[in-house]
Amino acid sequence: MVPKATGAAEITSELAVQRCIEPTCAAVYAIGERIYVCPQCGGSLEIHCHLPVSADPSLLRQRWATRAVSKDPVDASGVWRYREVLPFEEPVPVVTLFEGNTPIYRAPRSAEYCGVTDLRLKHQGCNPTGSFKDTGMSAAVTQAVVLGASTIICASTGNTAASLAAYAARAGLQAAILVPHGQITAAKLAQSMDYGALVCEIDGNFDDCMRLAQELGADPSIYLANSINPFRIEGQKTVAYELMEQCNWQVPDHIVVPGGNLGNSTALAKGFQELLDIGLIKRAPKMNVVQAEGAAPLARLFASLTANQIAGAAPLPDSLANVENPQTLATAIKIGAPVSWKKCLRAVLRSGGKVLSVTEQEIADAKAIIGRDGIGCEPASATTVAGIKKLAVAGHIRDDESVIAILTGHVLKDPDYVSHYHRGTLSFASVKNASPQRIAGTFANPPRKVAATKAAILATLERRR
């Protein structure tokens, strides 16, 4: 049965509603409807919360700061601390692993590499399962419990799988994971297996897995947990709130995010827009999205936009030319048909940001530089620093502007990549159907074979000075 769109007057008493983003449709649905796209037109859905209104927004800041030091598990969560802006009514069966609360680092070596002065890295890889997915998954799995689902499913390049498997285990629900066979790092796959999920390795790529997950999500007993699910976006948007707290409510000029399925950039932009609407900030940062060159459908579309389309004076394209066989060693963003592209493009254009792509060599070198700052990340995260370097050269990021890059995954998500880069053996040769392409270890730091003597070790140290 297709859910009926509800008139706005009928839902004014609800805490939140689901709304189609297509301007010609704009259908509204109750928050409890188990839908992922608009049943009327097939458009993406966005949750609209009745945001807290106060003559003194600083009271919210004080409340959230107090919760941050609380011993209560819900208050301690970097998602549920901001529950006033989430679409849940009390009592909520919160599923949490103390997600969020991730650090933000100054990165002087990365800043020098990029040619900017003020660069900070917000490391979402410090979440419980090692990636940014956990903030959204806490909200999505909580909603699955609210709806009484028995199984939660996702398609994944690895990080979503690990996150869903962990949160489903916490909730006592069955998790089913669809991953492209042979295209997931061993570390990410190990997480899903260890957390007890049913892992199905599919002959095909991520986009094939996503299609199957959406088909299975139509089953009443199965809940879909990919970022097409608007509750995922609600959890992930809280990163914008946490980020502003960490910046003492001083808005950076630019946010730079890796681009895969494009839910993360959509969520951050939504969070900043809400902060504006509440009155907690006076302006929003420019949202910039960086994709890998071999999996860059949105970057290609962005490059084709006219000046009038960018300015909002002409309609945007209704379709995206997907990349049928995406190729990149940054497997977390190896996605050729991103489901959230319309939401993301709208957010980028509204903010005055850019969408661009970077090469495999640029990603690898940027990743090594992030490591030199003592931080480290998985390959997909490094697209941010690679992209910042290009945006600075192009003049989009000025030397006097502040930049925050979102690192999305922990360095241990793909240790083989690290080893191959530093040993000089990193190439596309290991990627199915890809043309062989060696990646130079520009900043390689290979291990040295040293004799087991004090003198030999001291001599090696001297050569490194």
ZAKEGU-617829 format. One line per 10 residues: number of its first residue (from 1); for each residue x, y, z of C-alpha. Coordinates in steps of 0.5 Angstrom, whole numbers. Layout:
! residues N
NUM = X Y Z | ... $
//
This chain:
! residues 465
1 = 0 0 0 | 3 7 -2 | 3 12 4 | -2 18 3 | 2 25 3 | -1 29 8 | -3 36 8 | 1 41 12 | -5 43 16 | -6 36 19 $
11 = 1 35 21 | 3 41 25 | 2 38 32 | 8 33 30 | 15 34 32 | 18 33 25 | 15 31 18 | 18 27 12 | 18 32 6 | 20 31 -2 $
21 = 25 35 -4 | 22 36 -11 | 19 43 -12 | 14 40 -16 | 12 35 -11 | 14 37 -4 | 9 32 -1 | 9 31 6 | 9 25 10 | 8 23 18 $
31 = 15 21 21 | 13 14 23 | 12 12 15 | 17 7 13 | 19 10 7 | 26 12 4 | 24 16 -3 | 17 20 -4 | 12 15 -6 | 9 20 -10 $
41 = 14 22 -15 | 20 18 -13 | 24 24 -10 | 29 24 -4 | 26 25 2 | 28 30 8 | 26 31 15 | 24 37 17 | 24 38 25 | 20 43 29 $
51 = 27 47 31 | 27 50 38 | 25 57 38 | 28 62 44 | 29 69 45 | 36 67 47 | 39 62 43 | 45 61 48 | 41 58 53 | 41 52 48 $
61 = 49 52 48 | 49 52 55 | 45 46 56 | 49 42 51 | 55 44 54 | 53 41 61 | 51 35 58 | 58 34 55 | 60 33 61 | 55 29 64 $
71 = 55 21 66 | 49 20 63 | 50 15 57 | 45 19 52 | 48 26 54 | 55 23 53 | 53 21 46 | 55 26 41 | 49 25 37 | 43 25 43 $
81 = 46 31 47 | 43 35 41 | 36 31 42 | 32 38 41 | 34 38 34 | 32 31 33 | 26 28 30 | 24 23 36 | 19 24 41 | 20 22 49 $
91 = 21 16 51 | 27 14 46 | 30 7 46 | 36 10 44 | 42 6 41 | 48 9 42 | 56 7 43 | 58 14 45 | 59 16 38 | 61 23 36 $
101 = 65 27 41 | 71 27 36 | 77 31 36 | 79 37 31 | 86 38 30 | 91 43 28 | 95 41 22 | 101 45 20 | 104 40 15 | 98 39 11 $
111 = 97 47 11 | 103 48 9 | 102 43 3 | 96 46 1 | 98 53 1 | 93 55 6 | 94 58 13 | 89 56 18 | 87 49 17 | 84 44 22 $
121 = 82 37 21 | 76 34 24 | 77 26 25 | 71 22 25 | 75 16 24 | 75 17 32 | 68 14 32 | 67 7 36 | 67 3 29 | 73 8 26 $
131 = 68 12 21 | 63 18 21 | 58 13 19 | 57 12 27 | 53 18 28 | 48 17 23 | 47 10 25 | 46 11 32 | 39 15 29 | 37 10 24 $
141 = 38 4 28 | 34 7 34 | 29 9 29 | 29 1 27 | 27 0 34 | 22 5 34 | 18 2 28 | 19 -5 30 | 24 -8 25 | 27 -15 26 $
151 = 32 -14 21 | 37 -8 18 | 40 -8 11 | 45 -4 8 | 49 -4 2 | 57 -2 3 | 64 -1 1 | 66 -3 8 | 65 3 13 | 57 3 13 $
161 = 57 -5 14 | 62 -4 20 | 57 1 23 | 51 -2 22 | 53 -9 24 | 56 -6 31 | 49 -2 32 | 45 -7 30 | 48 -12 35 | 47 -7 41 $
171 = 40 -7 39 | 39 -14 39 | 37 -14 31 | 39 -18 25 | 44 -14 21 | 45 -16 13 | 50 -13 10 | 51 -13 2 | 58 -12 0 | 61 -12 -7 $
181 = 66 -19 -7 | 73 -18 -7 | 72 -10 -7 | 72 -9 1 | 79 -8 5 | 80 -14 10 | 80 -10 16 | 73 -7 15 | 70 -14 13 | 73 -17 19 $
191 = 69 -12 23 | 62 -14 20 | 64 -21 21 | 66 -20 29 | 60 -16 30 | 55 -22 28 | 52 -19 22 | 50 -24 16 | 55 -21 10 | 53 -23 3 $
201 = 59 -22 -2 | 55 -20 -9 | 58 -21 -16 | 58 -14 -18 | 60 -7 -15 | 57 -2 -10 | 51 0 -14 | 49 -7 -15 | 49 -8 -8 | 45 -1 -7 $
211 = 40 -3 -12 | 39 -10 -8 | 38 -7 -2 | 33 -2 -4 | 29 -8 -7 | 30 -12 0 | 28 -5 4 | 21 -6 1 | 20 -12 6 | 16 -10 12 $
221 = 20 -14 16 | 27 -10 13 | 29 -3 15 | 34 0 10 | 40 4 13 | 44 7 7 | 44 14 7 | 38 15 3 | 34 14 9 | 33 21 12 $
231 = 34 18 19 | 41 17 17 | 42 24 15 | 39 27 22 | 44 23 26 | 50 26 22 | 48 33 22 | 50 33 29 | 57 33 27 | 56 41 25 $
241 = 53 42 32 | 59 39 35 | 64 42 30 | 61 49 32 | 62 48 40 | 69 46 38 | 70 52 35 | 67 56 40 | 61 58 35 | 66 61 30 $
251 = 64 59 23 | 70 57 19 | 70 60 12 | 70 53 8 | 68 46 10 | 71 40 5 | 68 33 5 | 70 27 1 | 64 25 -4 | 62 18 -4 $
261 = 54 17 -4 | 54 24 -2 | 50 23 5 | 55 26 9 | 56 33 6 | 48 33 5 | 48 32 13 | 53 37 15 | 50 42 10 | 43 41 14 $
271 = 46 42 20 | 49 49 19 | 42 51 16 | 39 49 22 | 44 53 26 | 43 59 22 | 35 58 23 | 36 57 30 | 40 63 31 | 46 60 34 $
281 = 51 62 28 | 50 68 23 | 53 65 17 | 54 58 14 | 61 56 11 | 62 54 4 | 61 47 3 | 66 43 -2 | 66 36 -4 | 72 32 -7 $
291 = 71 26 -11 | 76 21 -13 | 77 22 -21 | 75 15 -23 | 69 15 -19 | 67 23 -20 | 60 23 -23 | 58 29 -19 | 64 33 -20 | 63 32 -28 $
301 = 56 35 -27 | 58 41 -23 | 64 42 -28 | 58 42 -34 | 54 47 -30 | 53 54 -33 | 54 61 -30 | 46 61 -29 | 45 55 -26 | 50 56 -21 $
311 = 47 62 -19 | 40 59 -19 | 38 63 -25 | 37 57 -29 | 34 50 -27 | 39 44 -25 | 39 38 -29 | 34 33 -27 | 39 27 -28 | 46 25 -26 $
321 = 50 21 -31 | 53 15 -27 | 60 12 -27 | 58 5 -29 | 65 2 -27 | 68 7 -22 | 75 6 -20 | 79 8 -14 | 84 5 -9 | 80 10 -4 $
331 = 74 4 -4 | 70 8 1 | 68 13 -4 | 68 8 -10 | 61 9 -12 | 58 11 -19 | 51 12 -17 | 51 16 -11 | 43 17 -8 | 44 23 -5 $
341 = 47 27 -11 | 41 32 -11 | 41 34 -4 | 48 35 -4 | 49 39 -11 | 43 44 -8 | 47 44 -1 | 54 46 -5 | 51 51 -9 | 47 54 -4 $
351 = 53 55 0 | 58 58 -6 | 62 52 -5 | 65 47 -11 | 65 40 -13 | 72 37 -16 | 76 31 -17 | 83 29 -15 | 87 24 -18 | 90 17 -15 $
361 = 97 20 -14 | 94 27 -11 | 90 22 -6 | 96 18 -4 | 101 24 -3 | 95 28 1 | 94 22 6 | 102 21 7 | 102 29 9 | 96 28 14 $
371 = 100 22 17 | 106 27 18 | 102 31 22 | 101 25 27 | 94 24 25 | 93 19 19 | 86 17 16 | 84 12 11 | 85 14 3 | 78 17 2 $
381 = 79 22 7 | 85 24 4 | 81 27 -2 | 80 33 3 | 87 35 3 | 88 34 -4 | 82 38 -6 | 84 44 -1 | 91 44 -5 | 87 45 -12 $
391 = 82 50 -9 | 88 54 -6 | 91 54 -13 | 85 56 -16 | 84 62 -12 | 77 59 -9 | 80 58 -2 | 84 65 0 | 90 65 4 | 86 69 10 $
401 = 81 64 10 | 80 58 15 | 78 51 13 | 76 45 16 | 77 38 13 | 73 32 15 | 77 26 16 | 72 20 15 | 75 14 17 | 81 11 21 $
411 = 88 10 18 | 87 2 20 | 81 2 16 | 86 0 10 | 93 -2 13 | 95 -5 6 | 94 2 2 | 99 5 7 | 104 -1 7 | 104 -1 -1 $
421 = 105 7 -1 | 111 7 3 | 114 1 0 | 113 3 -7 | 108 -2 -9 | 102 2 -9 | 98 1 -16 | 92 0 -19 | 94 -7 -21 | 90 -10 -16 $
431 = 84 -7 -18 | 79 -11 -22 | 78 -9 -29 | 83 -3 -28 | 89 -1 -32 | 95 -2 -29 | 98 5 -26 | 103 6 -21 | 102 11 -15 | 109 14 -14 $
441 = 111 14 -6 | 113 22 -6 | 113 22 1 | 115 15 2 | 118 12 9 | 119 5 8 | 122 1 14 | 130 0 14 | 134 -7 15 | 139 -5 20 $
451 = 144 -10 23 | 142 -11 31 | 148 -7 33 | 148 0 37 | 152 3 32 | 148 1 26 | 142 4 29 | 145 10 31 | 148 11 24 | 141 10 21 $
461 = 138 15 26 | 144 20 23 | 142 19 16 | 135 21 17 | 137 28 20 $
//
